Amino acid sequence: MNLLRTLAAISSMTMVSRVTGLLRESLFAATFGTSNFTDAFNIAFRLPNLLRRLFAEGAFSQAFVPILTEYKTRNGQEAVKTLVDHVATVLIWATLLTSVLGIVAAPLLILWIGGGLQREPAAFDSAVVMTRMMFPYITCMAFVALASGILNTWRQFKIPAITPVVLNLSFIFAALVLSDYFAQPIYAMAVGVCIGGVLQVAVQIPSLVKLGMLPRLSLNPLVGLRDSGVRRMLGKMGPAVFAVAAAQISLLINTTIAASLAAGAVTALQYADRLMELPTALLGVALGTILLPGLAKANTEGDTGEYSSLLDWGLRLTFLLAIPSAVGMATLATPMIATLFHYGAFHAGDVAASSMPLMAYSAGLLGFILVKTLAPAFFARQEVRTPVIIALGVLVATQLMNLVFVWGMGLGVAGLALSIGVGACINAGFLYAGLRRRKIYIPQPGWGKFVFKLVVAVSVMGAVSWFGQTQFDWIAMRATPLLRAGALAAIIGAAALAYFAVLLVLGFRPRDFKRRSK
């Protein structure tokens, strides 16, 4: 399998997902603007979304895929299918129970993470209602995560990569159509989440049937818990929750802080977070998806050379694409926010409020993507202790930085984003040091020249993007949205052309990054 071609395919499908995601956020901004009620929705959705990222995707995938790969390599089809059935039974029952508890405890949960909404009791009550509506979403996403893990192990990456588009389309439908049918229009978005969860499950089923891996659920969860493979997975998954979720837990705490700062602060952070997730998903998530099965297979076969070489390839691609993305986000924060969201109820003040945290996030973009590249190197070896210790330390450091950035330096919402970004860089640094200390990863020759050439190229690119964005009044161009979008596209195109042209002059060639998996 050509990994570069596979990465391009996954990134292309992820691009479709993120573009529809940006469209959904643009419609959300134009329809609802920034208010206590938009904060209420974002806070309500953050709870099930956080649990999805912690249990149904991140920690689960990191624990499940290496064990499933081991079964697939060493055991027969029947043993693999039995493991899948038992894992599905435990996962679905666990998330159903969590949903029930979340529905019952919704008022306390909202009081905990969104107590600032009490300044407008109607918004607080709406957050409670929407939390209860959306909590079952995590069960749907648990099944989707299981299906994605299975398909990725079989190197079928396309369906998992395109599935999030379904949720975005559900959001768009809710904003355009369903919002007219509710006395409180924001409730339509909660309904859209539920519809999207069900549809994402439906999209996965045909591929699982074709592989003969559609899970058969048992009414008795103890059947699954008796399986030694399931117990091993749970043993890895518990600590892995902390290892993969440092940024997410920090984001939840930051939501609580943002809710206490000002009306609309949570929503402003959400818009910046959405744009930051675009390069993170296109490169970081895509690379992590490709690397984990390959690293797990190399570890199972004891091929240390392939293991280190595969990781080196991933790191070089990360630097090649993440650094210019970070510079682009920093220099074009205001043009991007204005072009995507400055319509309808989203005003000029909202552009400024969302641009600052986006610029702050850019400082940590390389760290975000490196974590998604480096963490699989530990989980593929079924080693979770080191990432857990690092994650806990970073979590503490992030909150200490909040004290400095948010209140000490008075950066407000931007300080929250900066804390998470710097925390991600610290996380990546310690993960890298752990790999090097254990000699799990040995860098290939040529890194010094590689980084020097990147610095030269990204400096030229940054100058082009900065100069370009100073030539337009992005707020005044609200009256000519197509012209504004065209100007932004032209600047991005010119900056990208400058970056890759300099790399080409300095000796970079696409064939240097081609790689096939064994």
DOMAR-58237 format. One record per residue (C-alpha): residue number from 1; residue in three letters; x, y, z. Coordinates in nm, 3 decimals. Layout:
residues N
PT     i    aa        px        py        pz
PT   NUM   ALA         X         Y         Z
...
END
This chain:
residues 518
PT     i    aa        px        py        pz
PT     1   MET     0.000     0.000     0.000
PT     2   ASN     0.133     0.342    -0.100
PT     3   LEU     0.113     0.539     0.225
PT     4   LEU     0.152     0.883     0.066
PT     5   ARG    -0.132     0.811    -0.176
PT     6   THR    -0.344     0.671     0.107
PT     7   LEU    -0.271     0.978     0.319
PT     8   ALA    -0.373     1.202     0.029
PT     9   ALA    -0.696     1.006    -0.015
PT    10   ILE    -0.784     1.021     0.354
PT    11   SER    -0.693     1.389     0.372
PT    12   SER    -0.911     1.461     0.068
PT    13   MET    -1.210     1.294     0.228
PT    14   THR    -1.132     1.461     0.558
PT    15   MET    -1.120     1.790     0.368
PT    16   VAL    -1.476     1.729     0.252
PT    17   SER    -1.572     1.665     0.613
PT    18   ARG    -1.401     1.980     0.738
PT    19   VAL    -1.533     2.199     0.458
PT    20   THR    -1.887     2.089     0.535
PT    21   GLY    -1.801     2.145     0.901
PT    22   LEU    -1.697     2.502     0.826
PT    23   LEU    -2.017     2.549     0.626
PT    24   ARG    -2.219     2.426     0.922
PT    25   GLU    -2.037     2.668     1.154
PT    26   SER    -2.087     2.953     0.908
PT    27   LEU    -2.460     2.882     0.895
PT    28   PHE    -2.469     2.851     1.273
PT    29   ALA    -2.295     3.189     1.310
PT    30   ALA    -2.524     3.361     1.060
PT    31   THR    -2.838     3.208     1.212
PT    32   PHE    -2.763     3.236     1.583
PT    33   GLY    -2.462     3.471     1.618
PT    34   THR    -2.295     3.465     1.962
PT    35   SER    -2.513     3.475     2.272
PT    36   ASN    -2.589     3.293     2.594
PT    37   PHE    -2.807     3.051     2.397
PT    38   THR    -2.530     2.961     2.151
PT    39   ASP    -2.305     2.914     2.452
PT    40   ALA    -2.576     2.687     2.597
PT    41   PHE    -2.571     2.465     2.287
PT    42   ASN    -2.191     2.450     2.269
PT    43   ILE    -2.167     2.365     2.639
PT    44   ALA    -2.440     2.100     2.609
PT    45   PHE    -2.276     1.943     2.303
PT    46   ARG    -1.932     1.957     2.459
PT    47   LEU    -2.025     1.699     2.724
PT    48   PRO    -2.124     1.409     2.492
PT    49   ASN    -1.862     1.523     2.240
PT    50   LEU    -1.592     1.507     2.506
PT    51   LEU    -1.699     1.158     2.609
PT    52   ARG    -1.699     1.058     2.242
PT    53   ARG    -1.342     1.180     2.201
PT    54   LEU    -1.225     1.024     2.528
PT    55   PHE    -1.393     0.684     2.523
PT    56   ALA    -1.554     0.615     2.189
PT    57   GLU    -1.264     0.735     1.973
PT    58   GLY    -0.928     0.829     2.122
PT    59   ALA    -0.868     0.593     2.412
PT    60   PHE    -1.079     0.316     2.264
PT    61   SER    -0.909     0.321     1.924
PT    62   GLN    -0.561     0.337     2.076
PT    63   ALA    -0.635     0.031     2.291
PT    64   PHE    -0.850    -0.166     2.046
PT    65   VAL    -0.661    -0.143     1.715
PT    66   PRO    -0.326    -0.289     1.839
PT    67   ILE    -0.503    -0.583     2.008
PT    68   LEU    -0.727    -0.641     1.705
PT    69   THR    -0.418    -0.627     1.480
PT    70   GLU    -0.249    -0.886     1.701
PT    71   TYR    -0.553    -1.117     1.679
PT    72   LYS    -0.574    -1.068     1.302
PT    73   THR    -0.202    -1.147     1.258
PT    74   ARG    -0.175    -1.443     1.495
PT    75   ASN    -0.525    -1.590     1.533
PT    76   GLY    -0.795    -1.701     1.294
PT    77   GLN    -1.101    -1.523     1.160
PT    78   GLU    -1.329    -1.687     1.415
PT    79   ALA    -1.123    -1.557     1.710
PT    80   VAL    -1.122    -1.206     1.561
PT    81   LYS    -1.500    -1.209     1.512
PT    82   THR    -1.553    -1.330     1.870
PT    83   LEU    -1.335    -1.047     2.000
PT    84   VAL    -1.530    -0.792     1.795
PT    85   ASP    -1.864    -0.925     1.927
PT    86   HIS    -1.750    -0.912     2.288
PT    87   VAL    -1.591    -0.567     2.258
PT    88   ALA    -1.907    -0.430     2.093
PT    89   THR    -2.126    -0.573     2.369
PT    90   VAL    -1.922    -0.414     2.647
PT    91   LEU    -1.880    -0.082     2.466
PT    92   ILE    -2.246    -0.035     2.376
PT    93   TRP    -2.376    -0.131     2.719
PT    94   ALA    -2.120     0.096     2.889
PT    95   THR    -2.215     0.397     2.678
PT    96   LEU    -2.588     0.332     2.723
PT    97   LEU    -2.539     0.333     3.100
PT    98   THR    -2.331     0.652     3.073
PT    99   SER    -2.607     0.815     2.868
PT   100   VAL    -2.869     0.735     3.133
PT   101   LEU    -2.647     0.876     3.407
PT   102   GLY    -2.575     1.186     3.198
PT   103   ILE    -2.944     1.249     3.136
PT   104   VAL    -3.024     1.221     3.507
PT   105   ALA    -2.728     1.436     3.616
PT   106   ALA    -2.758     1.698     3.340
PT   107   PRO    -2.840     1.994     3.570
PT   108   LEU    -2.539     1.923     3.790
PT   109   LEU    -2.312     1.877     3.488
PT   110   ILE    -2.419     2.208     3.335
PT   111   LEU    -2.379     2.381     3.669
PT   112   TRP    -2.025     2.238     3.683
PT   113   ILE    -1.897     2.333     3.338
PT   114   GLY    -2.134     2.616     3.247
PT   115   GLY    -2.232     2.778     3.573
PT   116   GLY    -2.179     3.118     3.416
PT   117   LEU    -2.501     3.060     3.215
PT   118   GLN    -2.696     3.124     3.534
PT   119   ARG    -2.673     3.493     3.447
PT   120   GLU    -2.960     3.409     3.207
PT   121   PRO    -3.173     3.129     3.361
PT   122   ALA    -3.351     3.052     3.030
PT   123   ALA    -3.015     2.975     2.865
PT   124   PHE    -2.912     2.756     3.159
PT   125   ASP    -3.239     2.560     3.133
PT   126   SER    -3.191     2.523     2.758
PT   127   ALA    -2.843     2.380     2.814
PT   128   VAL    -2.990     2.118     3.048
PT   129   VAL    -3.260     2.021     2.797
PT   130   MET    -3.013     1.995     2.507
PT   131   THR    -2.768     1.793     2.716
PT   132   ARG    -3.039     1.538     2.782
PT   133   MET    -3.133     1.530     2.415
PT   134   MET    -2.777     1.473     2.296
PT   135   PHE    -2.628     1.235     2.551
PT   136   PRO    -2.741     0.917     2.361
PT   137   TYR    -2.521     1.043     2.075
PT   138   ILE    -2.221     0.885     2.250
PT   139   THR    -2.368     0.535     2.203
PT   140   CYS    -2.397     0.593     1.830
PT   141   MET    -2.041     0.720     1.818
PT   142   ALA    -1.917     0.424     2.022
PT   143   PHE    -2.042     0.195     1.745
PT   144   VAL    -1.888     0.424     1.480
PT   145   ALA    -1.552     0.415     1.662
PT   146   LEU    -1.566     0.034     1.680
PT   147   ALA    -1.648     0.012     1.310
PT   148   SER    -1.372     0.257     1.220
PT   149   GLY    -1.119     0.058     1.422
PT   150   ILE    -1.215    -0.260     1.238
PT   151   LEU    -1.205    -0.098     0.893
PT   152   ASN    -0.873     0.076     0.962
PT   153   THR    -0.719    -0.255     1.074
PT   154   TRP    -0.820    -0.399     0.738
PT   155   ARG    -0.665    -0.087     0.578
PT   156   GLN    -1.003     0.039     0.460
PT   157   PHE    -0.971     0.405     0.554
PT   158   LYS    -1.220     0.574     0.321
PT   159   ILE    -1.553     0.511     0.495
PT   160   PRO    -1.428     0.619     0.842
PT   161   ALA    -1.276     0.933     0.690
PT   162   ILE    -1.594     1.038     0.509
PT   163   THR    -1.844     0.947     0.784
PT   164   PRO    -1.825     1.283     0.972
PT   165   VAL    -1.974     1.452     0.664
PT   166   VAL    -2.307     1.296     0.761
PT   167   LEU    -2.310     1.480     1.094
PT   168   ASN    -2.223     1.809     0.925
PT   169   LEU    -2.507     1.764     0.676
PT   170   SER    -2.743     1.696     0.965
PT   171   PHE    -2.631     2.020     1.130
PT   172   ILE    -2.685     2.212     0.806
PT   173   PHE    -3.033     2.062     0.765
PT   174   ALA    -3.117     2.152     1.124
PT   175   ALA    -3.001     2.513     1.083
PT   176   LEU    -3.176     2.568     0.750
PT   177   VAL    -3.498     2.373     0.801
PT   178   LEU    -3.565     2.247     1.153
PT   179   SER    -3.492     2.575     1.333
PT   180   ASP    -3.821     2.717     1.201
PT   181   TYR    -4.020     2.454     1.391
PT   182   PHE    -3.897     2.529     1.745
PT   183   ALA    -4.003     2.808     1.978
PT   184   GLN    -3.637     2.816     2.084
PT   185   PRO    -3.461     2.767     1.746
PT   186   ILE    -3.131     2.649     1.900
PT   187   TYR    -3.304     2.321     1.997
PT   188   ALA    -3.298     2.227     1.629
PT   189   MET    -2.922     2.184     1.648
PT   190   ALA    -2.957     1.927     1.927
PT   191   VAL    -3.202     1.732     1.711
PT   192   GLY    -2.950     1.754     1.426
PT   193   VAL    -2.686     1.591     1.648
PT   194   CYS    -2.918     1.296     1.722
PT   195   ILE    -3.007     1.248     1.354
PT   196   GLY    -2.640     1.269     1.256
PT   197   GLY    -2.539     1.004     1.511
PT   198   VAL    -2.793     0.753     1.379
PT   199   LEU    -2.698     0.817     1.017
PT   200   GLN    -2.326     0.773     1.090
PT   201   VAL    -2.401     0.428     1.231
PT   202   ALA    -2.597     0.338     0.917
PT   203   VAL    -2.310     0.443     0.688
PT   204   GLN    -2.067     0.198     0.857
PT   205   ILE    -2.285    -0.113     0.850
PT   206   PRO    -2.250    -0.219     0.480
PT   207   SER    -1.868    -0.225     0.499
PT   208   LEU    -1.875    -0.433     0.818
PT   209   VAL    -2.116    -0.679     0.658
PT   210   LYS    -1.886    -0.713     0.356
PT   211   LEU    -1.592    -0.800     0.587
PT   212   GLY    -1.804    -1.039     0.790
PT   213   MET    -1.735    -0.826     1.098
PT   214   LEU    -2.076    -0.679     1.180
PT   215   PRO    -2.089    -0.717     1.561
PT   216   ARG    -2.347    -0.942     1.723
PT   217   LEU    -2.448    -0.791     2.055
PT   218   SER    -2.531    -0.992     2.364
PT   219   LEU    -2.799    -0.891     2.614
PT   220   ASN    -2.557    -0.993     2.889
PT   221   PRO    -2.251    -0.760     2.908
PT   222   LEU    -2.077    -1.010     3.139
PT   223   VAL    -2.025    -1.236     2.837
PT   224   GLY    -1.793    -0.976     2.689
PT   225   LEU    -1.620    -0.899     3.018
PT   226   ARG    -1.516    -1.264     3.053
PT   227   ASP    -1.313    -1.241     2.730
PT   228   SER    -0.939    -1.206     2.804
PT   229   GLY    -0.893    -0.985     2.497
PT   230   VAL    -1.163    -0.747     2.620
PT   231   ARG    -1.007    -0.734     2.965
PT   232   ARG    -0.668    -0.654     2.811
PT   233   MET    -0.828    -0.379     2.604
PT   234   LEU    -1.001    -0.229     2.907
PT   235   GLY    -0.674    -0.244     3.099
PT   236   LYS    -0.505    -0.041     2.826
PT   237   MET    -0.804     0.185     2.765
PT   238   GLY    -0.840     0.310     3.122
PT   239   PRO    -0.497     0.477     3.142
PT   240   ALA    -0.514     0.572     2.774
PT   241   VAL    -0.807     0.801     2.850
PT   242   PHE    -0.566     1.038     3.021
PT   243   ALA    -0.293     0.996     2.762
PT   244   VAL    -0.502     1.097     2.461
PT   245   ALA    -0.732     1.344     2.631
PT   246   ALA    -0.510     1.604     2.799
PT   247   ALA    -0.613     1.871     2.549
PT   248   GLN    -0.979     1.769     2.566
PT   249   ILE    -0.995     1.781     2.944
PT   250   SER    -0.822     2.118     2.933
PT   251   LEU    -1.077     2.233     2.675
PT   252   LEU    -1.359     2.129     2.908
PT   253   ILE    -1.204     2.323     3.197
PT   254   ASN    -1.149     2.616     2.963
PT   255   THR    -1.516     2.603     2.867
PT   256   THR    -1.603     2.648     3.232
PT   257   ILE    -1.367     2.944     3.255
PT   258   ALA    -1.491     3.095     2.927
PT   259   ALA    -1.853     3.068     3.041
PT   260   SER    -1.764     3.296     3.333
PT   261   LEU    -1.583     3.559     3.120
PT   262   ALA    -1.853     3.709     2.897
PT   263   ALA    -2.159     3.624     2.690
PT   264   GLY    -2.047     3.458     2.366
PT   265   ALA    -1.698     3.369     2.493
PT   266   VAL    -1.762     2.994     2.469
PT   267   THR    -1.891     3.034     2.114
PT   268   ALA    -1.591     3.248     2.010
PT   269   LEU    -1.359     2.976     2.141
PT   270   GLN    -1.564     2.717     1.952
PT   271   TYR    -1.524     2.898     1.617
PT   272   ALA    -1.147     2.926     1.667
PT   273   ASP    -1.134     2.560     1.771
PT   274   ARG    -1.322     2.459     1.456
PT   275   LEU    -1.066     2.630     1.230
PT   276   MET    -0.775     2.487     1.428
PT   277   GLU    -0.920     2.139     1.380
PT   278   LEU    -0.902     2.172     1.001
PT   279   PRO    -0.523     2.118     0.965
PT   280   THR    -0.521     1.896     1.274
PT   281   ALA    -0.764     1.657     1.110
PT   282   LEU    -0.625     1.681     0.758
PT   283   LEU    -0.276     1.586     0.872
PT   284   GLY    -0.271     1.476     1.236
PT   285   VAL    -0.578     1.254     1.243
PT   286   ALA    -0.506     1.116     0.896
PT   287   LEU    -0.145     1.033     0.986
PT   288   GLY    -0.244     0.877     1.316
PT   289   THR    -0.505     0.665     1.139
PT   290   ILE    -0.249     0.535     0.890
PT   291   LEU     0.041     0.493     1.132
PT   292   LEU    -0.131     0.302     1.414
PT   293   PRO    -0.213    -0.021     1.221
PT   294   GLY     0.129    -0.019     1.049
PT   295   LEU     0.319     0.043     1.372
PT   296   ALA     0.114    -0.222     1.553
PT   297   LYS     0.189    -0.475     1.278
PT   298   ALA     0.563    -0.393     1.284
PT   299   ASN     0.566    -0.430     1.662
PT   300   THR     0.383    -0.764     1.648
PT   301   GLU     0.635    -0.891     1.392
PT   302   GLY     0.935    -0.751     1.584
PT   303   ASP     1.048    -0.538     1.288
PT   304   THR     1.216    -0.247     1.473
PT   305   GLY     1.366    -0.102     1.154
PT   306   GLU     1.029    -0.072     0.984
PT   307   TYR     0.880     0.069     1.306
PT   308   SER     1.136     0.351     1.336
PT   309   SER     1.141     0.425     0.963
PT   310   LEU     0.762     0.451     0.946
PT   311   LEU     0.755     0.692     1.238
PT   312   ASP     1.033     0.904     1.084
PT   313   TRP     0.831     0.933     0.763
PT   314   GLY     0.530     1.051     0.963
PT   315   LEU     0.732     1.311     1.153
PT   316   ARG     0.884     1.459     0.838
PT   317   LEU     0.543     1.497     0.680
PT   318   THR     0.417     1.658     1.000
PT   319   PHE     0.689     1.924     0.994
PT   320   LEU     0.652     1.975     0.619
PT   321   LEU     0.282     2.059     0.641
PT   322   ALA     0.211     2.164     1.002
PT   323   ILE     0.459     2.452     1.024
PT   324   PRO     0.322     2.644     0.720
PT   325   SER    -0.033     2.573     0.842
PT   326   ALA     0.050     2.732     1.178
PT   327   VAL     0.203     3.040     1.015
PT   328   GLY    -0.096     3.070     0.782
PT   329   MET    -0.342     3.052     1.071
PT   330   ALA    -0.151     3.319     1.263
PT   331   THR    -0.124     3.566     0.976
PT   332   LEU    -0.470     3.507     0.827
PT   333   ALA    -0.678     3.465     1.143
PT   334   THR    -0.895     3.773     1.090
PT   335   PRO    -0.948     3.717     0.714
PT   336   MET    -1.050     3.354     0.775
PT   337   ILE    -1.292     3.432     1.059
PT   338   ALA    -1.442     3.724     0.864
PT   339   THR    -1.479     3.528     0.540
PT   340   LEU    -1.634     3.222     0.701
PT   341   PHE    -1.852     3.365     0.976
PT   342   HIS    -1.906     3.742     0.934
PT   343   TYR    -2.269     3.723     0.814
PT   344   GLY    -2.616     3.768     0.959
PT   345   ALA    -2.608     3.782     1.338
PT   346   PHE    -2.227     3.752     1.351
PT   347   HIS    -2.091     4.107     1.386
PT   348   ALA    -1.753     4.282     1.360
PT   349   GLY    -1.694     4.251     1.733
PT   350   ASP    -1.747     3.876     1.706
PT   351   VAL    -1.478     3.860     1.435
PT   352   ALA    -1.225     4.021     1.667
PT   353   ALA    -1.332     3.801     1.959
PT   354   SER    -1.283     3.480     1.756
PT   355   SER    -0.966     3.588     1.573
PT   356   MET    -0.758     3.629     1.888
PT   357   PRO    -0.801     3.270     2.016
PT   358   LEU    -0.736     3.141     1.662
PT   359   MET    -0.400     3.322     1.653
PT   360   ALA    -0.325     3.182     1.998
PT   361   TYR    -0.412     2.829     1.886
PT   362   SER    -0.167     2.860     1.595
PT   363   ALA     0.123     2.868     1.843
PT   364   GLY     0.041     2.509     1.937
PT   365   LEU    -0.065     2.364     1.603
PT   366   LEU     0.262     2.178     1.547
PT   367   GLY     0.227     2.032     1.895
PT   368   PHE    -0.132     1.919     1.833
PT   369   ILE    -0.033     1.732     1.518
PT   370   LEU     0.290     1.589     1.664
PT   371   VAL     0.095     1.439     1.954
PT   372   LYS    -0.131     1.259     1.706
PT   373   THR     0.181     1.128     1.529
PT   374   LEU     0.387     1.035     1.835
PT   375   ALA     0.121     0.890     2.065
PT   376   PRO     0.044     0.595     1.831
PT   377   ALA     0.413     0.498     1.858
PT   378   PHE     0.348     0.414     2.225
PT   379   PHE     0.002     0.265     2.186
PT   380   ALA     0.109     0.042     1.898
PT   381   ARG     0.344    -0.122     2.151
PT   382   GLN     0.053    -0.141     2.399
PT   383   GLU     0.252     0.089     2.627
PT   384   VAL     0.039     0.347     2.806
PT   385   ARG     0.227     0.434     3.125
PT   386   THR     0.454     0.700     2.975
PT   387   PRO     0.181     0.885     2.779
PT   388   VAL    -0.039     0.882     3.091
PT   389   ILE     0.226     1.041     3.311
PT   390   ILE     0.301     1.302     3.045
PT   391   ALA    -0.068     1.378     2.992
PT   392   LEU    -0.132     1.432     3.362
PT   393   GLY     0.167     1.663     3.390
PT   394   VAL     0.054     1.862     3.086
PT   395   LEU    -0.297     1.892     3.226
PT   396   VAL    -0.161     2.053     3.541
PT   397   ALA     0.077     2.275     3.343
PT   398   THR    -0.206     2.393     3.117
PT   399   GLN    -0.415     2.511     3.410
PT   400   LEU    -0.116     2.687     3.565
PT   401   MET    -0.066     2.864     3.232
PT   402   ASN    -0.431     2.969     3.243
PT   403   LEU    -0.357     3.158     3.563
PT   404   VAL    -0.075     3.341     3.385
PT   405   PHE    -0.227     3.398     3.040
PT   406   VAL    -0.595     3.456     3.124
PT   407   TRP    -0.571     3.657     3.442
PT   408   GLY    -0.205     3.748     3.492
PT   409   MET    -0.160     3.882     3.137
PT   410   GLY    -0.528     3.965     3.080
PT   411   LEU    -0.553     3.772     2.751
PT   412   GLY    -0.904     3.642     2.822
PT   413   VAL    -1.033     3.380     2.578
PT   414   ALA    -0.710     3.400     2.374
PT   415   GLY    -0.521     3.303     2.689
PT   416   LEU    -0.730     2.985     2.717
PT   417   ALA    -0.640     2.887     2.360
PT   418   LEU    -0.274     2.970     2.416
PT   419   SER    -0.260     2.749     2.725
PT   420   ILE    -0.394     2.450     2.532
PT   421   GLY    -0.157     2.513     2.241
PT   422   VAL     0.155     2.544     2.454
PT   423   GLY     0.041     2.241     2.653
PT   424   ALA     0.021     2.038     2.331
PT   425   CYS     0.381     2.138     2.244
PT   426   ILE     0.499     2.030     2.590
PT   427   ASN     0.312     1.701     2.547
PT   428   ALA     0.477     1.639     2.209
PT   429   GLY     0.821     1.725     2.346
PT   430   PHE     0.799     1.473     2.628
PT   431   LEU     0.655     1.201     2.402
PT   432   TYR     0.947     1.252     2.163
PT   433   ALA     1.199     1.242     2.449
PT   434   GLY     1.044     0.917     2.573
PT   435   LEU     1.075     0.752     2.233
PT   436   ARG     1.435     0.861     2.195
PT   437   ARG     1.533     0.756     2.547
PT   438   ARG     1.397     0.406     2.490
PT   439   LYS     1.556     0.397     2.142
PT   440   ILE     1.216     0.312     2.000
PT   441   TYR     1.269     0.582     1.741
PT   442   ILE     1.602     0.660     1.575
PT   443   PRO     1.590     0.963     1.339
PT   444   GLN     1.700     0.902     0.983
PT   445   PRO     1.992     1.114     0.852
PT   446   GLY     1.934     1.462     0.713
PT   447   TRP     1.704     1.621     0.971
PT   448   GLY     1.923     1.933     1.015
PT   449   LYS     1.916     2.028     0.646
PT   450   PHE     1.548     1.934     0.628
PT   451   VAL     1.447     2.175     0.905
PT   452   PHE     1.670     2.456     0.774
PT   453   LYS     1.506     2.439     0.432
PT   454   LEU     1.161     2.442     0.593
PT   455   VAL     1.246     2.754     0.792
PT   456   VAL     1.359     2.938     0.479
PT   457   ALA     1.048     2.837     0.284
PT   458   VAL     0.801     2.913     0.563
PT   459   SER     0.960     3.257     0.619
PT   460   VAL     0.891     3.348     0.256
PT   461   MET     0.540     3.207     0.281
PT   462   GLY     0.467     3.402     0.601
PT   463   ALA     0.582     3.727     0.443
PT   464   VAL     0.356     3.669     0.141
PT   465   SER     0.047     3.591     0.352
PT   466   TRP     0.105     3.880     0.593
PT   467   PHE     0.154     4.133     0.313
PT   468   GLY    -0.150     4.002     0.126
PT   469   GLN    -0.389     4.028     0.419
PT   470   THR    -0.289     4.392     0.488
PT   471   GLN    -0.418     4.496     0.146
PT   472   PHE    -0.787     4.450     0.232
PT   473   ASP    -1.042     4.575     0.484
PT   474   TRP    -1.192     4.237     0.573
PT   475   ILE    -1.474     4.377     0.785
PT   476   ALA    -1.586     4.632     0.524
PT   477   MET    -1.591     4.357     0.259
PT   478   ARG    -1.895     4.200     0.427
PT   479   ALA    -2.103     4.368     0.157
PT   480   THR    -1.908     4.175    -0.113
PT   481   PRO    -1.874     3.822     0.026
PT   482   LEU    -1.763     3.663    -0.302
PT   483   LEU    -1.489     3.922    -0.345
PT   484   ARG    -1.377     3.864     0.013
PT   485   ALA    -1.368     3.487    -0.035
PT   486   GLY    -1.179     3.530    -0.362
PT   487   ALA    -0.922     3.757    -0.199
PT   488   LEU    -0.863     3.508     0.081
PT   489   ALA    -0.831     3.220    -0.166
PT   490   ALA    -0.583     3.419    -0.374
PT   491   ILE    -0.366     3.499    -0.072
PT   492   ILE    -0.367     3.137     0.045
PT   493   GLY    -0.284     3.021    -0.307
PT   494   ALA     0.001     3.269    -0.342
PT   495   ALA     0.142     3.175    -0.002
PT   496   ALA     0.125     2.802    -0.078
PT   497   LEU     0.284     2.856    -0.419
PT   498   ALA     0.567     3.056    -0.261
PT   499   TYR     0.624     2.789     0.003
PT   500   PHE     0.644     2.493    -0.232
PT   501   ALA     0.837     2.689    -0.497
PT   502   VAL     1.109     2.768    -0.243
PT   503   LEU     1.116     2.404    -0.133
PT   504   LEU     1.149     2.296    -0.495
PT   505   VAL     1.442     2.535    -0.548
PT   506   LEU     1.604     2.401    -0.231
PT   507   GLY     1.587     2.044    -0.358
PT   508   PHE     1.263     1.899    -0.222
PT   509   ARG     1.089     1.646    -0.447
PT   510   PRO     0.752     1.471    -0.390
PT   511   ARG     0.912     1.133    -0.458
PT   512   ASP     1.123     1.178    -0.145
PT   513   PHE     0.809     1.127     0.065
PT   514   LYS     0.673     0.823    -0.114
PT   515   ARG     0.654     0.514     0.103
PT   516   ARG     0.494     0.172     0.091
PT   517   SER     0.380    -0.023     0.395
PT   518   LYS     0.482    -0.384     0.437
END
